[in-house]
Structures are given as C-alpha cells and as structure tokens.
Amino acid sequence: MKYLVTGGAGYVGSVVAQHLLEAGHEVTVLDNLSTGFRAGVPAGAAFVEADIRDTGKWLDPSFDGVLHFAAFSQVGESVVKPEKYWENNVGGTMALLGAMREAGVRTLVFSSTAATYGEPEEVPIRETAPTRPTSPYGASKLAVDHMITGEAHAHGLAAVSLRYFNVAGAYGDQGERHDPESHLIPLVLQVAQGRREAISVFGDDYPTEDGTCVRDYIHVADLADAHLLALTAARSGEHLICNLGNGNGFSVREVIETVRAVTGHPIPEVVAERRGGDPAVLVASADTAREKLGWNPTRADLAGIVADAWEFTQKIAGEH
C-alpha cells in the first residue's frame, strides 16, 4: 500500500512513517519544515518539501490513503496568533480534503487532540464528553473534525480521528525535537542534560495526591500502532473518533521523580503560579480504540517511556 504522510518530519508523523515502512508500505512524507526536521524523515520514505495547501501537486490515484499531521500545535502561541492556526490547521486541511477528493483518495487518518474537550466534567474522558476547547489550537482541531464528518457523509470519505493525550518517548531515530520545547518530559530531560537550570512546576495546590497536575502519558510507538490499525478500520462514509491514552495518570512530580531515577541526575524544581486553563486531571478512556481498532497500548510504563526519551535526547545532543 502507498500512503502520504503530511507533517511526517515532525515528532508523531515521523514515528508513524517509520512504522508504515516497517509494515512494508510505500511512504511519501510531505512537510514544509516550518516546525519539522529533515533529519526526522525516516530513511526509505520519499520526501517532498511543500506546504499542505499544495498537496494536490503530488497526490494522485496511486495513493491508498493519507495520514495527516501537518498542524501547528502550540497552545500558548495559538492564543496570541489565532489567525495562524485557523489558516494552517483549518485552511490547510480544507485544501488537503479537496486534493483527496480530486485524486479519488478516500481514506484519511487525522491527528486530532484531547484539547478538543477543554476542561472535562468527568474523568476518564470519553468521546461522548462535551467539546469545549479553551484555545484556538483546540478549536481549530475540533473544526477539522467537523469538516471531516461532513466530507465522510457527503463524499464517502473513510476517516478516523485519533485524539491524543500526552505523547512521549522515542522510537529509533525519531523523537521530540521541538524548538521551543513545551512538553514536560523533554523539558525535565533538558534539566538532566544541564541545558536548563530547573523545571518549573506550575501549581502545587491542585486537588490531586501530591498537589500537581495529573496527565495521561502514551508512548509514541503505541500511538503509531493505533494509526496503522485505523487505516484498516476506516469505513467509507463514516468518521470514527477515538481517544488514545493509557488510561492511567501520572502527576508532574511523579514524572520528575521518574526522570531522576532513570537519568541519575538531580532535577531542581521551582514552584510557579498555576497556568490558566490547566485542568487538575486529564486522563483518557481508550475503550473505543480498543473496541473499534483492536488497539492495546503495550508500553504504558512511565520509566520505560522516560528511558526511551532520555536515550534519544542524548543521541541528538550534538544538534544543539
């Protein structure tokens, strides 16, 4: 089978592209490298440096499907530059859907997000939970989910949206290279490397066991497995939405302690003010993914996730 991976030079897209190659598929990565890295494109994949709006120049009927990761994803930036997120995430996807329609490519797996839910009323979060995003980033992803639903019903698209919770870890030569970095595990690893003096803990008075926020961490390789399963689960005229998480929560302090244990480095921490819009607990129910995709995460151990991320962080240390 032949697949186009948009945003395949980014963190999750590159790992999924690698998994596709290992499964024997032909892969073309399309990425404008605005946030992705050329080094992240796996060996064996064809690479097209282009904007998602120009997908129509490369997409043709020989492709069996598209896996779509080409989005801006910084929550804070989306608040101060909402137009950037509407233009790329929504406008870019609209162009992609048009190119797919034109080429007759009728299978899509979309990288959605738990940010579509906003602050949850109940935990674990199910797909039936109200969608009330608290940022333009989350709103842009929710808008795309609505677009895909319409495309499936009107034009027979077979689509699956995967709403991730906190993705972490690394897989081979693929891992997190974000600049600037905003994710907790790589930030704590930067402290272990000596690239950052301390880790900021935003609030230690939440109604949780140790007072810090609790999040659901999923290994990026488990996430990639779900994408390959989604390709076979997609049905014409249907838009399936699945949450992806391991169903367990780890607090900020648990993550910091785990990094100390894995790396052997002291990790100084500084307590800072709470950030607006940070819910105390975000944990997924992945029952739908288990039922509809046959997906079961097998790398849910936090120490293992951190160890993989630490190995990758040390491997690319010379890039900084």
Helices and strands as residue ranges (DSSP letters): E 2-6, H 11-22, E 26-31, G 38-40, E 46-49, G 52-57, E 65-68, H 75-80, H 82-85, I 86-91, H 92-103, E 107-113, G 114-116, H 136-155, E 158-164, E 166-168, H 184-193, E 199-202, E 214-215, E 217-219, H 220-233, E 239-244, E 250-251, H 252-263, E 269-272, E 281-282, H 287-288, I 289-293, H 302-315, G 317-319
